[in-house]
Amino acid sequence: MTQSQQHIIIVDDEAPAREMVGEYLKMHGFGVTLCDGGKTLREAIETSVPDLVVLDLNMPEEDGLSIIRDLKGRTNVPVIMLTATASPIDRVVGLELGADDYIAKPCELRELMARIRSVLRRSAPSKAPAAAPEAAGAKAAKDQLVRFGTKWLDLEAQALRDDEGNEHPLTASEFGLLKVFAANPKRVLSRERLLELANARDAEAFDRAVDLRIMRIRRKIEIDPTKPAVIRTIRGGGYLFSPVGEKG
């Protein structure tokens, strides 16, 4: 694997399926590790944290939802779920646990590739600004910080921190939504518009996924998540970011 090559782990208990996906990704320049379940995935991550995990939800030894919960507790690595078409509940639960996208099995490899590239774009670190005079550099650094209630969002580092500088876990999809809100303060954004601006236009469960992700974000940034003042729900409209919980 070259230094610049992005590394993807494929987790599927069916050898033909994971090998087919693995070979396709290798053809498109990715470094690939194949795992047959949660145990081998954990062993692989001990060696090297990948750029993305493609995870089959329906496996006999340990189900994918349990693996996602464990994985998101260890790392912020993006996850794309492979799900049976008849399991919308699994999709919604997986998204609530922190998965970044899903695709139904059997999947069309070109669509999977498009989803992978989209998630990798959303989770990639922002490019550092060009060198500038000290004063301008200080302003640029300040511009990269956005106050969201009890936390600061660092746009460059894609990190959420409290006033003491402690970092709080943030998935790529949660960062994508916060970045959109940061760029559109005091504007009502529909779920569809949020997905479009976050480059996360997806299938039918994603309207519900936006609500779940907003709920997770509120738990991290609101003083009282049951009475949100920073990211407010606008009945019939969508969501609105009020900087510092302003009422306007």
N, C-alpha and C positions, 0 to 999 in steps of 0.2 A: 504494500500500500504506500503510495507516495505521500509526502507531507501535506500536500494541498488536497488530496483525495478525500471526499466525504465518506464517512463510514456508516453503514446502515446494518442493523441486525434484523434478520427475518426470524420470527418465532412462529412455528407451525408444526404440529405433531405429524402431519402428513408429509413424508419425505418428497414425493413428486411435486407437491404444491410449492414447498419452500425452495426446492432446487430450481424449479421453473422461474420463480420470481427472482431468485438469486442470480441466475444466469442472465436474465434480462437486465437487471440493474448493473451487473458487471459490464455488459455490452455498452452501457451508457456511461461508463467511467466511474462508477461508485466502488468503494471497497465494501465487501459484504462478509458478514459472519452469519452462519446458519445455526439456529438453535431449535431443539425439539420440545422445549417447554421452559417453565419457570426456573428450574434448577440450573440448566445449562446457560440460560440468559444471565442469571446472577453471576455465574462463574465468568462469563464473557465480560461483564461490566466491571468486575474486579480488576481485570487486565486493562481495559480501556473503555471509557464512556463514549458511546457512539454519538453521531449527529442526529440519529433518528432511529426509532424502533417501529417495525411493521409487525403487528401482533394479532394472531388469530384468537378470537374470543372463545371459541368452542373447542376446548381440548380436554381429554378425559382425566389427566392426572391432576392438573391445577387449572381452574378456569381463568380466562383472560382478565376478568374483572378483578380477581384477587391479585393477579400479577401487576395490573395497572396501579392498584392501590399501593402495593409494596414498592413498585418502581418510582412512583411520584413521591413517596416518602424518602427515597434515597437520592434522587436526582431531579433535575428539571428537563430531562431529555424529552423531546417531542415524541408523541406516540400516534400512529395511525392504526385504527382497529380494522381488522377484517371480520365481518359479521355475516351470519346467515340472514337472508332477506326477510325471514319471518320473525326477526327478533328486535323490534323497535324499542322494547323496554331496555334490552341490553345496550343498545346504542345510546339511549338517553342516560342510563346509569354510568356508562363508560365516559361519556362527555362530562358528567357531573364530577367524576373522580379525577378528571384532569386530562383525558385524551384530547388530542388536537383535531382529529378528523376521523372519518370512518369511510369504508367502502364495502359494498356487499360482495359476498362470494357467491359463485365464482366471479372473479374480477377481470375486467378488461385491462391488460397490462399497460396500455397507453394511458388509460384513465388513472391507474395507480401511479404511474410516473408523474402525471400532471399534479396529482394530490401531493406526492412527495416533494416535488419542486416548490409547490405553493407553501407547504408547511416549513420547508427549509428556508425559504425567503423570509417568512414571518419571524423565524426564530434566529436568523443570522444577526450577529452583532453589527451595530451601525458602524460605518467607516469613521475613523477619527478625523476631526477637522484639520485642515491644513494649518501649518505653523503660522502664528500671528503675533503681533506685538503683545506685551504683557497685559495691557488694559483690555485690548480686544479679546485676548484669550480668556481673561477672567469673565468677561461678559458672555462669551460663547459657552463657557462652563456653566454659568448661571442659567443661561437659556436652555440648557439640557436638563434642568431640574424643574419638575412641575409638582406643585403641592396638591395632593389628593387627600383631604381630610387629615387623618392622623399620620400619614406617610408622605414620603417624597418619591416621585418616579424619576429615575435617572434614565433619560432617553438613550444616551450613548451606551451605557453599560447594560441597559435593559434590566434594571434591578429596581426593586421596591424596598425602601429603607425607612426606618423610624427616625425620630430625632436624635437617638443615640448612635445612629449609624448601623444598627443591626439590620441585616438583610432578611426579607421575608419572601418565601418561595413564590414564584410567579411563573405560570405556564406561558408558552409562546402565544397561545390564543388569548389569554388574559392580558398580556402585554399589548397585543394587537388592538384590543378594544380600548385600553387605557390611552394608547398613543393616539387613537382616533378622537377620543374625548379631549385630550390635551390640545389637539389642533382645532377643535370645534367647541370652545367654551360657550355656554349660554345659548346653545343651539339645540333644538329638539331634533333628535335623530331616530328615525324608525329602525326597527330590527333589520329590515332589508338594507337600509342605507348603511347601518353599522357593518353588516357583513360585507357589503360592497367596498366600503372604504378600508376595511381591515383585510381586504384581499382574501376573504374567507367565504366566498359564495359556494354554498353546499346544498345538500339534499334536504328532504322534508323535515327532518328532526332538528334542523339548525335554528329555526325560529325559537323553538323550545330551548335549544342549547344556549342561545344568547341570554335568555332569562336565567338559566342555571349559572352561567359564567358571571353575570352581573351580581347574582346572589353571593357567589364565592368572593368576588372583588369587594363587595360591601362589607363582608365579614372582616376583611383586612384593612379597610380604610375608614369606615364610618365609626363615629363615637358610639352610636346606637344603630346597629344594622337593621333593627325592626322599624326605625324611623329615619330612613336615609335622607341626609341633607346635602350630600356631595354629588352623588349620582341619583337623580330623582326620576321616578316613574311619572310620565305625563300620560294621563288616561286618553286612550285612543290615538296617541301620537308616537310614543316610544320612550326614549330616555334623554335626560338633559344633565350635563355636567355643570354644577354651580361651584366655581372656584371658592375655596374656603367656606363652603356651605352657604353662599349668599342666597338670599331669597329671590333675587331678581331673575 
